């Protein structure tokens, strides 16, 4: 081979390291001032609601969601509302407002500095601290996000009712979330990636790696949210933005080293940490790691084991669980034969492991198109099984009275769901302002009187989960729960010997009397179950 | 080229580095050069279909352990006989890295373009939409979930194509390799989690990417993690002879022409290869309720549990009928990527799914006869000959000596499609 190899021997001394202080050009400083205002504004909570929530946290009986709420908040300058010219620009309007104010502020700052001739050289110190704030904001935020995946509860394994629903009768958003829910180990992997990225951001030397990982992972999630209409595009873009800011420091170096193939001297300015500063820094870091990695993991584990937040946590009646065919159906003593087109007769029914009963009827109803998220503590409001599911599926929560064999059933669909993710403000993943505007004509006909469930049946519901999962947050929500919501209601008597045949009879949501014979069917699913299951039932 | 060229040797290789290198040199050479004779003979070179280009690009030796052992023995022999001190390890490293880079880039283009023109995971068929969620395997649900968002699929394809492009250039190769690690790393984990069939192949690509990245890894760690000054690559190959320059240009052009331009052009001209393209019975596309079902003059009532009675029937736009009944289905669980030009091999619609029986059919419009062949490989030879007649626009009658089936078209609206059109913010009654 007549190839000449040329070896590039570059002298380190020919490329002098720029002095950290001299390196700032005037336009660098202007850009920096703008970035400083912008990133500080989007790194601190902007609603009084968040401060109230955080101040009211009971640290002695913590719920994982308390820490999640600390990590997840609305930010940016919203003094003029969250829209520009009446449009919220898919939720990004707040960023634009913040950017405009930051640009104006940056120029004003520059003007003042030049007028008063007080320009300082210590921009490296401020840049360091700005990066530190962004690193911690992004790190803690993504760790909070990642834990609900590390212990897979964010996207639950589909309930029987969903397994029995046609693929086309689900929304795109639902299909995506289920596609992660069916593989809990993959969900854990995604959680590991997010938590790793977050943890790397908490250390200066691994920040670049963490930022690249965060940028790649969350960039994909942004696209996923747009493609599937997932509703979390703004919050995921937020991390992409923060990661991009952190990378600005390193990309020129990488370009210099790899593309230009030049000797590269990293310039990293670290302020002096000695004496008390050293201990303060160490203390803050240790506290962050302890609370947001250690304690958070423990709380999330408890949640996964005993109270998976999207899935009802109270166990259902043991002898009632499974898939059933509706062998006989009488409405006001009239037998109605099975037809998939009948608009009254139930088709198939399921009792989940938890306190949910579903059946299918071929009659259109209003649907819950939210993503079934948030953090409702009461099982009635945990709507993942019904959210984004069509095809005539009806989903009812029940309180059982095992002594008298009575089920008190309430429709899980609610036209105006509770407001969720209050700490997150605008851009939360479900049940915020937009759900409050839902058409009020969807209100159900509550055919039964308001005191229809005896108090002794529902009163101790708050304690029906493992005591280890008890928390002040849960107690507070149960204490303020409304008991007389307008929902579809049924009271049904159940008779069964061993669960293979169940006879239900009583009054349905339209005050008609029904008599239903359910026979258990062993459905063999092609979808393989995972050994990893949330909750204890 | 920069002016700072010296012909002084680069950093000396120590013996340990040389031994490791010899192993990896042989190992990766055998990994990327196709030595399997059946590989060349399986491709129809005269009439190249894009599936052939895909298959060329999808090559990997299925003898991973044997190659590792061969490389180990080879490295030992090489070390023992290595008396020739004139061998430039820098040069060998350069060329093996070129081979691995190109191999990896070709692999990324192959899958990238299948996704970019969203063909790999097509939008679900009517039968797919009308199958219970639990009647699919994990892998199939993964594919269907991707199929409903063609834009996202194109985006993923674009990432792969750009990454492939980065690998074709020496200076951007490590960036490309790093993206492969993140992207294909995710594909690898997905394949394990969803029981997909490409975990070996994706792991193969990951090892190639690791090898490409390892060239710069030390300096990247030095610069980014240790935050110390780092030297760039200092070894360059300058081609002096014309045949070398033109040879290089020709090879690079060939890769770009064949695996990028020609392949992309052929793909852009085609419809999905997953579903058949032969048109079905004219005007029959839709979902039908089985209003009446008689067998041997015996009318069977609606039933979810009866293995004989049909529940609903789908006529696809193409010549496929699928029948939902409680008769169990032995699942065709193929889950590796097969790009087939032959219609009968296109079994994506039924792979990884239970709940429905799929038949391809021939229509005899004169005699009004449909001849159905079960598409599932586990039911080879199962055939149904049915006379058809249209009772009106939405009513079809299928019959033969023993069967008498009345089908009524259902004006089905899919929530998936209604919400895609209207958005999730409105209230929908369905």
Boltz contact constraints between the chains, C-beta under 6 A:
constraints:
  - contact:
      token1: [A, 3]
      token2: [B, 237]
      max_distance: 6.0
  - contact:
      token1: [A, 4]
      token2: [B, 238]
      max_distance: 6.0
  - contact:
      token1: [A, 4]
      token2: [B, 240]
      max_distance: 6.0
  - contact:
      token1: [A, 5]
      token2: [B, 91]
      max_distance: 6.0
  - contact:
      token1: [A, 6]
      token2: [B, 5]
      max_distance: 6.0
  - contact:
      token1: [A, 6]
      token2: [B, 236]
      max_distance: 6.0
  - contact:
      token1: [A, 6]
      token2: [B, 238]
      max_distance: 6.0
  - contact:
      token1: [A, 7]
      token2: [B, 6]
      max_distance: 6.0
  - contact:
      token1: [A, 7]
      token2: [B, 8]
      max_distance: 6.0
  - contact:
      token1: [A, 7]
      token2: [B, 10]
      max_distance: 6.0
  - contact:
      token1: [A, 7]
      token2: [B, 234]
      max_distance: 6.0
  - contact:
      token1: [A, 7]
      token2: [B, 235]
      max_distance: 6.0
  - contact:
      token1: [A, 8]
      token2: [B, 4]
      max_distance: 6.0
  - contact:
      token1: [A, 8]
      token2: [B, 234]
      max_distance: 6.0
  - contact:
      token1: [A, 9]
      token2: [B, 6]
      max_distance: 6.0
  - contact:
      token1: [A, 9]
      token2: [B, 8]
      max_distance: 6.0
  - contact:
      token1: [A, 10]
      token2: [B, 4]
      max_distance: 6.0
  - contact:
      token1: [A, 162]
      token2: [B, 133]
      max_distance: 6.0
  - contact:
      token1: [A, 163]
      token2: [B, 133]
      max_distance: 6.0
  - contact:
      token1: [A, 163]
      token2: [B, 134]
      max_distance: 6.0
  - contact:
      token1: [A, 164]
      token2: [B, 132]
      max_distance: 6.0
  - contact:
      token1: [A, 165]
      token2: [B, 133]
      max_distance: 6.0
  - contact:
      token1: [A, 166]
      token2: [B, 130]
      max_distance: 6.0
  - contact:
      token1: [A, 167]
      token2: [B, 129]
      max_distance: 6.0
  - contact:
      token1: [A, 167]
      token2: [B, 131]
      max_distance: 6.0
  - contact:
      token1: [A, 167]
      token2: [B, 133]
      max_distance: 6.0
  - contact:
      token1: [A, 168]
      token2: [B, 129]
      max_distance: 6.0
  - contact:
      token1: [A, 168]
      token2: [B, 414]
      max_distance: 6.0
  - contact:
      token1: [A, 168]
      token2: [B, 416]
      max_distance: 6.0
  - contact:
      token1: [A, 169]
      token2: [B, 415]
      max_distance: 6.0
  - contact:
      token1: [A, 171]
      token2: [B, 415]
      max_distance: 6.0
  - contact:
      token1: [A, 171]
      token2: [B, 419]
      max_distance: 6.0
  - contact:
      token1: [A, 172]
      token2: [B, 148]
      max_distance: 6.0
  - contact:
      token1: [A, 175]
      token2: [B, 145]
      max_distance: 6.0
  - contact:
      token1: [A, 179]
      token2: [B, 141]
      max_distance: 6.0
  - contact:
      token1: [A, 179]
      token2: [B, 145]
      max_distance: 6.0
  - contact:
      token1: [A, 182]
      token2: [B, 138]
      max_distance: 6.0
  - contact:
      token1: [A, 183]
      token2: [B, 193]
      max_distance: 6.0
  - contact:
      token1: [A, 183]
      token2: [B, 194]
      max_distance: 6.0
  - contact:
      token1: [A, 185]
      token2: [B, 193]
      max_distance: 6.0
  - contact:
      token1: [A, 186]
      token2: [B, 193]
      max_distance: 6.0
  - contact:
      token1: [A, 189]
      token2: [B, 189]
      max_distance: 6.0
  - contact:
      token1: [A, 205]
      token2: [B, 225]
      max_distance: 6.0
  - contact:
      token1: [A, 208]
      token2: [B, 224]
      max_distance: 6.0
  - contact:
      token1: [A, 216]
      token2: [B, 182]
      max_distance: 6.0
  - contact:
      token1: [A, 223]
      token2: [B, 152]
      max_distance: 6.0
  - contact:
      token1: [A, 223]
      token2: [B, 155]
      max_distance: 6.0
  - contact:
      token1: [A, 227]
      token2: [B, 149]
      max_distance: 6.0
  - contact:
      token1: [A, 227]
      token2: [B, 151]
      max_distance: 6.0
  - contact:
      token1: [A, 227]
      token2: [B, 152]
      max_distance: 6.0
  - contact:
      token1: [A, 229]
      token2: [B, 424]
      max_distance: 6.0
  - contact:
      token1: [A, 257]
      token2: [B, 223]
      max_distance: 6.0
  - contact:
      token1: [A, 257]
      token2: [B, 230]
      max_distance: 6.0
  - contact:
      token1: [A, 257]
      token2: [B, 232]
      max_distance: 6.0
  - contact:
      token1: [A, 258]
      token2: [B, 174]
      max_distance: 6.0
  - contact:
      token1: [A, 259]
      token2: [B, 171]
      max_distance: 6.0
  - contact:
      token1: [A, 261]
      token2: [B, 232]
      max_distance: 6.0
  - contact:
      token1: [A, 261]
      token2: [B, 233]
      max_distance: 6.0
  - contact:
      token1: [A, 262]
      token2: [B, 232]
      max_distance: 6.0
  - contact:
      token1: [A, 263]
      token2: [B, 231]
      max_distance: 6.0
  - contact:
      token1: [A, 264]
      token2: [B, 223]
      max_distance: 6.0
  - contact:
      token1: [A, 264]
      token2: [B, 230]
      max_distance: 6.0
  - contact:
      token1: [A, 265]
      token2: [B, 229]
      max_distance: 6.0
  - contact:
      token1: [A, 266]
      token2: [B, 223]
      max_distance: 6.0
  - contact:
      token1: [A, 266]
      token2: [B, 227]
      max_distance: 6.0
  - contact:
      token1: [A, 268]
      token2: [B, 227]
      max_distance: 6.0
  - contact:
      token1: [A, 325]
      token2: [B, 304]
      max_distance: 6.0
  - contact:
      token1: [A, 338]
      token2: [B, 302]
      max_distance: 6.0
  - contact:
      token1: [A, 339]
      token2: [B, 302]
      max_distance: 6.0
  - contact:
      token1: [A, 364]
      token2: [B, 429]
      max_distance: 6.0
  - contact:
      token1: [A, 364]
      token2: [B, 430]
      max_distance: 6.0
  - contact:
      token1: [A, 366]
      token2: [B, 427]
      max_distance: 6.0
  - contact:
      token1: [A, 366]
      token2: [B, 429]
      max_distance: 6.0
  - contact:
      token1: [A, 367]
      token2: [B, 428]
      max_distance: 6.0
  - contact:
      token1: [A, 369]
      token2: [B, 424]
      max_distance: 6.0
  - contact:
      token1: [A, 390]
      token2: [B, 415]
      max_distance: 6.0
  - contact:
      token1: [A, 390]
      token2: [B, 430]
      max_distance: 6.0
  - contact:
      token1: [A, 438]
      token2: [B, 427]
      max_distance: 6.0
  - contact:
      token1: [A, 439]
      token2: [B, 427]
      max_distance: 6.0
  - contact:
      token1: [A, 525]
      token2: [B, 134]
      max_distance: 6.0
  - contact:
      token1: [A, 526]
      token2: [B, 135]
      max_distance: 6.0
  - contact:
      token1: [A, 526]
      token2: [B, 136]
      max_distance: 6.0
  - contact:
      token1: [A, 526]
      token2: [B, 137]
      max_distance: 6.0
  - contact:
      token1: [A, 526]
      token2: [B, 331]
      max_distance: 6.0
  - contact:
      token1: [A, 526]
      token2: [B, 354]
      max_distance: 6.0
  - contact:
      token1: [A, 527]
      token2: [B, 134]
      max_distance: 6.0
